[in-house]
């Protein structure tokens, strides 16, 4: 039996911090108490030394690039970076090559992950203008949900047929996650900037091309359709102040039919950062203004926004160093997401309890993930020890994403992930990932 006793931890769970111990047997948490004695001589004891013990973060939106784009990243490389960053479960998106738009292609990704993933995994089924029949075969018990691109991003998966959208929204009880940017608005904006700059559009125009209007127009339409059809809608990576009026905090999360997500980069960067970071902070939707960031923070703290995710989407350095029009959107974030949020805790913007709510508890609730996202007896031992007072510097040699760069390169974080457990196994300790690919397929209580 694999038995681990974590002692002297600040256990963060459901809005409270308890100083105490956690006992793990095999894959599960079996006891939580102020003080626990080892039950057997073979029990491995880890002294948390008064540091935070949090549930492993659940990242509901990543792009790990396998199959088809493995020069950018693989399930193995990116899940390795994830566990180093305290993310123990991920939900990956369908715009790999080929796009995961049939049950067979979707299942192939699960088979790859079963062999290579360090973290627990699920994959979204991708919607297109003509695969409704395939979508409806998706098993709600072992697939996270359906993903629709209502604005084209990396990969050609734009769903822009209104009749098809209505059919999808009204035909499935599964959670539908959406990327919302209005294609016509973006194309018109792009033409305007091409007329002015030719092929030399500066990256500082990115948030004006993929504008507030483009985001609002698309997300408001998706929400209107969800209300009309009763669909279960989850809106990914919100980026504008204006969109915040579309969401509510008047009802408990469990009763919401429409939920909202914000990503690390939209909470961290603003359009001012394009001058120094350039294409390295080029994302879709775009990083926008300081006021947008301020209002996103307000909505996160007052519970109009339910989840913090990464939209981890690596590209090679060479790809990112191209001109604005050629450089793809997206960047690596899983390794630095949790410590970035702890940085904002140090800045007085958010409590540790709230970080855990938005990165661990709420993704588990929204997707109805079985026995994960909380530190509870009987739950899987996906656990992370965070030392909030052990600074470190992000540099090339400690970046684990396959692409080898980070928008946080050169930044000194005040907090460090010291230990990560996945299914009761210690998979990461102090900058070293152990060769233990113990990730399991996520299951859903639906």
N, C-alpha and C positions, 0 to 999 in steps of 0.2 A: 504493500500500500504506500502511495506517495502522500506523506503527511508533512505539512508546513505550518508553523506557528509564527504569525507576524505579531510582534509585541511592541508596546509603547507607541501606538499610532494615534494620530488625530483622525478618527474615522469620520469621513464626510458622507452623509446619507440623508436624503429627504429633509433638507433644510436644517439639519442639526450636525454638530460636531461632538463626537463622543471620544474621550481618551480611553483607549483600551486595546484589546488583543483580538485577533481573528485567527481561527483554526480552519485549515483547509485539509480535506481528505480526498485524495484523487482529484476529481474535476470540480468538486463542490465546496462551498463554504458550509461548515457544519456547526460552528459555534462563534458567537460574538459576545464578548463580555469584558468587564473592566480588567479582569485578570484571569488568564487561563494557564494552567500548568501543562507541560508536555505529557501526552498520554503514553508515549512509547519511546524507547531509547533511540529509535530510528527517525524521530521527528526532527526535521530541519528547522532551526530557529533563526528568524531574521528580525533583528532589532531595528524598528523603524526610527528610533531615536527622536521621537516627538515630531516627526514629519507627517505630512498629510497622506492619508490612505484614501484614494478615491476609486470609484468603479472605473473600469477601463472605458475610455471614451468610445462612443459609437458614431462613426462618421457616415452620415447618410448620403454623401455625394462625393464619389471619387471616380477618376478615370485612370485605370491602371494599364491601359494600352495593349492588353493581350486578349485576343490574338491580333496579328496584323500590323501593329505599330510598335513592335518590341524593341526597336532601336531607341525609343523614348523611355520605355519602362516595361516591366513585366509584373505579373501578380506576385512573383517571388521577391523582386527587388523593392517594389513599392510597399508590400505588406511588411517587409523587413524594416523599412523606414518608419512605417506606421507604428509598429510595436515599440520602436525606439522613442517615438513621440508620445507614447501613452494611449494610442488608439488600438483597441483590442478587437474591434469589429468594424467592418466597412460594408457599404452598399455601393456597388460599382455600376457604371452607366453603360448603355448599349451601343454607343457610337465607336465601337472597335471595328476591325475590318476582317471578315465581313460584319456588318451591323447585326446585332443580336435581335433579329426580328422574326425568327421562327423558333419553335420549341427546341428543335434539334441544335441550332446554333447557340441558343441560350444554355442548353445542357452541357455543351462542349466546354463552356467557360467554367461551369461548376466542376467538371472533371479535371481541368487544369488546376484549379484552386485546391481541390482535394489532395493533389500531389505536392503542391508548392507553397501554399499560403501559411505564413507565420501567424496571421490573425484570422478571426472568424469572418465569414464572408457571405454575402448575398449579391445577386445580380438582378438589375431591373430588366424587364422585357420591353423592347423598344416598339413604339407605335409608328406606323407610316400611314400614308394616304390610302393604302390598299391591303392592310393585313389584319382587319378586324377579326376574321375567323380564327387566326392564329392567337391573337391577343386573348380571346375568350377561352382558350385552352389553358391559360396560365393557372398554375396551382397556387391558391392563396396561402396554403400552409407552408410552402417552402420557397416561395419567390416573394421578394420585398414589395414589388409593385410594378406599375406600368409607367414608362417615361415617355413624355411627348416633348419634342422640340417645337415650340410655337414661334421660334426665331431660329434661323440656321446658325449653327456654331461650327465646331470642328466635326467634320463628317457631314454627309448629305442626308439628314433625317428630318427635314422640315415637314411638319404636318400643317398644311394651309388650306385644306378643303373643309369648309364650314360644315357641310353635310356629314362628312366622315367624323369630324370632331364631335358633333352632336350625338352620333351613333355610339362612339366610344364612351362618351360621358354618361349616356343613358343606359348602356348595355352591361357595364361592369360594376361590381361592388368593390373591386380592388382599389387600393389607393392609387391615384393618378398624380404623378409628380411632373411639374412642368417647368421648362425654361421659357421665360416670357420676354420677348423683344419683338416689336412689330417690324417685319421685313421691309415693307414699303417705305416706312419712315426712314429706316437705316439707308436704304438704297438712294432715296432722294437726298439725304444729308451727304452721303458719300459723293454723289455727283456734284453737289455744290462745292465741296472741298477739292475735288479733282479739277473743277473748272478754275479754281483759284491757285492750286499748288501743282497741278499735273500729277506726276507719280511721286512727288516729294512731300507728301502730306506729313506734317509733324505728328508724333505720337501724342502731343499735347491736345490734339483735336479728337482723340479717341472717344472721350466722354461726350463730345458734342455731336459726333456721328452716331454713336450708339447712345442716344440721348435719353433724358428723363421721359420725354414724350413717348419714345419708342417703347420704353419699359412699361409706362403707365397704361398706354393704349392696349398692350397685349395682356398684362396681368388683370386689368379691369374686365376685359372681355372674357378671360378664362374664369374669373370669379362669378361673373354674371351667368355664364353657362353652367357652372357648378350649382349655383343656387336654383337655376331653372330645372336642372335634371336630378338634383339630389346627389350628385357625384361626390366622392370623397377626394378632395383636392389638397395637394401639398405644393406650395409655390417655392421653388428653389431660388437661392442666391438673390434676394431682394437688394436693391442698390440705391433707391431714391427716397427722399423725404415724402414726396407726393404719394407714393404707393402705400405709405403707412396708414392712410385714412381708410384703406380697403379692409383692414384687419381689426379684430376685436379682442378685448381682454375681459369682456363682460360675462363670459361663461367659462367653466373649467375646461382644461385642455381635453379631457376625456370626452367632452360633449361637442367639441369643435368638428365641423365637417370641412372647414377650410383652415389649414395651418400654414405657418410661414417660417422661412429659414433665412438666416443671414450668414455670410461667410467671413472668415477671418480677415481677408484682404479689404473687404468693404468697411470693416470696423477699424482697420489699422491705417490704411493709406488714404490720401486725397489726391485730387487732380494736380496739386502742387508738386507731388512726388514724381510726376512724369518727367520733370526737368532733370532729375538725378537718376531715376531708375529706368526711364524709357520703356522699352518693350518688356522689361522684366516684371512690370506690373500691368501689362496689357492683358486684361481678362474680358470675357463676355459673360454677363453684362460688365460694362466698364466701371472702374473706380471713379467716383464722381466728386462732388465738392465737399468742403469742410462742413457745410450745413447739412448735406445729405448724411454724412457720417454722424453728425451730432444727433439727428433725428432717428437714425437707425439705432443708436445707443439708447435713446429714450424709449423706443418701442421694444427693444430687447428687455430693458429693465422693468417696463410696466406690463410685460407679457402679451403684447400684440404680436411680437416675434417669439416663436416657440423653441427654435433650434439654432445652434451654432454648428456649422460644418466647414469643410475646406474647399470643395470643388478642386481638389488636387488634380492637376492636369499637366504633367510634365511634357516639355519639348526640349530638344537638344539645344546646347549653347549656340551652335551654328545657325539653327532655325531662328532662334530668338534675336540673333545679331543682324538679321536681314533688315531691310528698310521696313517702315511701318506697314505698308500695304502687303508685303510678303510675309512678315513675321506672324506666326500663329498666336492665337490668344490662349492663355492658360499658364500655370506654373505649379511647381511642387510646393506642398504645404503640410503634408501629414506629420512630418518630423517635428515641426515647430509650432503647431496649432495650440496644443495645451499650454506650453510654456509661454506662448504669446498672450494667451488669456490670463495666465498668472502674472504676467508683466502688467497687464491692465489692472489686476488686483492690487499690485504694488503701487500703482498710480492712483488708487482710490476710486476707480471707476466701477468696480464690481466686486461682490463677495465671492469667496471660494465656494460657498453653498450654491450660489447662483450659477457659477461656472459649471458645477456638477449637474445642476438641474437642466441646463441648456445643452450640455455636451454628452450627458450619460443617461439621465432619467427620461428626458422628453423624447429623444429618438426612440428609446425602447417603448414608450407609451404610444407614440404616433404610429409606429409600424407594428405594434403589438408583438414585440420580440419576446420569445419564450425565455424566461429565467436569466435575463441579462440586464445590465444598466443600473443595478442597485447592489449595495452591500447588504445582503439578506441571507439568513440561513436557508439552505436548500437551493440557492442560486449558484450558477457557475462562478468559479473563482477567477473572474476577469478583473484584475486589481492592479493599481498603479500607485507607487510611492513617489510623492513629489517633495523634493527638498526645496523649500521656497527661499532658502538663503545660501545657495551654492552657485555663484555666478559662473558662466562659461561663454565663450565666444564662438559664434557660428563661422566656420571657415571651411574651405574646400575639402580638407582632409577628414572632417567629421560629418560631411553631408552624405547621407546614405541613398537618396533617390538616384536612380541610374543616370539621370541627366547631369548630375554633378554640380548643380548651381542652386541658389536659393535667393528669393527676394530679401531674405533676412541676412544674407552674407555680410559679415563685419559687425553684426549687432551683438552686443553683450546682454544676454538674458540673465536675470537675477535668480531664476528658478531652474532646477534641473530634474528630469525624470531619473530616479535612481534605480527603480525596479519595475518591471512589467511582468505580470502573470497572465497567461492565457489558458483557460481551462485547467487552472491549478498548477501549471508548469511555469517555472521561472524562465522566461524567454529572453529577457534583457536585463543587464545590470551594468550601471556606470559605463556607458559608451560602448558596451560590447553586446552584440546580439548573439545568443547561443543558437547552435544549429538544431533547433527544435521546431519543426513545421507542424504545429499541433492545432492549427485553426480548424474549426468545424463549420459546416453549413448552418446558417441561422435558420431557426424554425419560428413560425408565427402562430399566435393564438387566435385564429380566425375561423 
